[in-house]
């Protein structure tokens, strides 16, 4: 039962009808706002997941780069050692 149907006392019908209209309007706005809130919460969750995936990918890329760097250092060290051995062998032949 609406307020206008229960009207008794000093309130005017137009005041009650106006308030009932405003109440329904605010209820609808509240439903729309709640729907927006839910949508934004879902977007935030999705964004957080995507960010975590990006961070995981970046960590993976960083690990790959670290491995490549370690391999390159090993190769340079190995080649340096081999060069020193070859130069020493050449020195022995020349002397």
C-alpha positions, 0 to 999 in steps of 0.5 A: 500500500502506498502512502497516498492510499494510507493518507490520513491526517494533515498532509495534502495528497499532492505532497504525498504523491510528490514524495512518492514520486521522489522516493521511486525516482531515488530508488531507481537512481540507487539501482542504477548506481548499484549497477554502476558500482558492481560494473566498476568493481568487476572492471577493477578486479579484471584490471588487477588480474591483467596487471598481475599477468603483465607483471608476471610476464615482465618478471618472466622477461626479466628472468629470460634477459638475466639468463641471456646475460649470464650466458653472454658473460660465460661466453665472453669469459670462455673466449677470453680464456681461449684467447689467452691460451692461444696467445700463450701458445703463440708466444711459446712458438715464437720464443 
